Amino acid sequence: MLDISSRVRVHVETLPATQNDMGVCDAFEQYVPVGKPDAMNAPHPPKVAGIDSTVPAPAHTVAPVTGTSSAPPATPQNAPGALLQDRLAGWVSDLTTLHELTERLVRAGTLDEALQELLRAGAALVGARRGLVALEPSDGLGPVTSIGLGLARSDLGHIETVPRSSLSYGRILDGLPADDGIAEPDLLAEKGLDPRHREVAARLGYAASFALPLGTGASGRLGAAVWLYDEPAEPAERQRHLIGLYVRHASEHLARLLELERTRTRMATMAEELLPSRLPRVAGVQLAARHRTSPRGGGDWYDALPLPDAALGLAVGSVTGSGPSAVAAMGRLRASLRAYAVMEGEDPVAVLSDLELLLRLTEPARSATALFGYCEPALRRITLAGAGHSPPLLLGEHRAEFVETSVSAPLGMLACWEAPSVEVQAEPGETVLLYTDGLLRRTGDPTDRAFARLHAAAAGVPAPLRRDPGAVADHVLRAVLPEGADTGDSPEDVVLLAARFE
C-alpha cells in the first residue's frame, strides 16, 4: 500500500491531460492524494489487435458500488482518491518496467548486445514479436549494420530489397522527422504501398509496423528501429509513451557504445598497420603468424625480415601498457629493431643491447620484453637471445620441448642489459613457435599450468597439420585458449609466430 502524505489537493479532471503532457516521474511527484488511499487495484494488461502486452496497464476505473450492498454509497470525496490511486498504481508499474528494462540494457557490454536488447525490450513494450534495427550514423563514420529479432539473415536480405522510401525506418534514415514514430497499422490495406514491399510483407508474414528514430542531440541520428506485427495493429498511446522514454535512454547508451566500438576499431587498425602486412618468402623455411589485438590496444608485436646471406630475422616482443601510447611505442621499437637487425643481426645479443639502450634513453618510463633470432634456413639453425621473454617451443615428429634460454630482465629494467645467446638446431619438418606472454595470460591459469597447457597443445597437433605452420598456429590457439578467449574481448594481446624448416 502507498502511504503518501496529504499536501496538495488533487483535481481529478486534469489527470488525463496531465498524463499525456507530463513525464511519468513529473506527474507522480506533482499530484499527491488527500489522505491515505486504500489498497491498490491490480492493473489489467490491454490487448492491441489480439496481441497481449507484456507491460501492465494502469486501471482507469473504480469498481461500481451496487445498490443492494449494506455499505454506504461512495461519496464524491472518496471517488477522486480511488481514481488517482489506480493511476498511481499504473505509473508505479510503468516506472518499475522501465527500470528493469534499462538495467538490462546497461549490462550490455558491446554494441551488438545492446542492439539486441533494444529490440527485445521494444518488442515487449509495443506488443510486437519481431523487429529490426538499422544502425547508420549520420556522420558517415560507421559502422553500418542491420540486426534482426525473430528474423533470419535471409529475411533481412528480403527486406533490404524493398525500396528505401517505401520502408518506414528507411524514411527515418533518409532524414524524415519522426520523433513520435511512424505507425503503419495495416500495410497490406494501403493502396499506395510499393509492390515489392507488399510482396516481402506477405512472404515474411507481417501486416503492420511501428518505427522510431535512434539518436541524441550530441551525436545526431544513429539509426532507426522498427517492430513488426503479425496482424494489423498499432501501439496504444500509453505504449508509445513508454517506448519513447525507453528509446531516448537507449540512444544515449548506444551512442557511448558506438564511440567505444569506433575506438576499438581504430586501435586494432593502427596496431595491424604497424605490423608486417605479409611475411617474407625465404627458401628453406615456411612462416605463419597469428595476432589477436585487445580492445584497448596492446603493445605485442612480431616481425620477420630477410637479412644478408639468405638469413632471416625473427622477432616477437611486448611493450608494457595499453592504449594508443603503447601501440605507438610498439611501432617505434619494432622499427628500431629492424634497423639494428640489418646492421648486426648475426649477433642477437648486440641487437637487443642496442634496443635496450634506445628504450632507456627515449622512453625511460617504459619497459619491454623481446626475443630475437638470427635464422639460417639452409642450416636449419636459429641463434636466439631473449630479454625477459618466454622461451620458444620446438615441435617435431618425435619431440615437443621448450628451448632453454637464459633468465634475463626485460629491456629498460637494468642500467645495462646483456644475456648469453643460445643455438637451436632443428630437424627437417620441425617447427619453432615464438609467442608473447599474452597467450599464456589469456588462459587465466597460473604460469606453470599455462606452460603445461601450451606444451600439451603443441604435442597434440595432428600429423597432417604439421606440414603447414599456419595450421599448427591455429590448432595451438584453439587448444590453449578457453572457449571464446581466442576471439572475445581480453586485456591481453596474443602473438604467435611459427617457422617450419623444410
Buried (B, 14 or more C-beta within 10 A) or exposed (E): EBEBEEEEEBEBEEBEEBBEEBEBEEBBEEBBBBEEBEEBBEBEEBEBBEBEBEBBBBBBEBEEEEEEEEEEEEEEEBEBBBBBBBBBBBBBBBBEBBEEBBEEBEEBEBBBEBBBBBBBBBBBBBBBEBBBBBBBBEEEEEEEEBBBBBBEEEBBEBBBEBEEEBBBBBBBBEEBEBEEBBBBBBBEEEEEBBEEBBBBBEEBEBBBBBBBBBBBEEBEBBBBBBBBBBEBBBBBEBBBBBBBBBBBBBBEBBBBBBEBBBBBBEBBEBBEEBBBEEBEEBEBBBBBBBBBBBBBBBBBBBBBBEBEEEBBBBBBBBBBBBBBBBBBBBBBBBEBBBEBBBEBBBBBBBBBBBBBBBBBEEBEEBBBBBBBBBBBBEEBBBBBBBBBBBBBBBBBEEEBEBBEBEEBBBBBBBEEBBBEBBEBEBEEBBBBBBBBBBBBBBBEBEEEEBBEBBBEBBEEBEEEBBEBBBBBBBBBBEBBBEEEBBEEEBEBBBBBBBBBBE
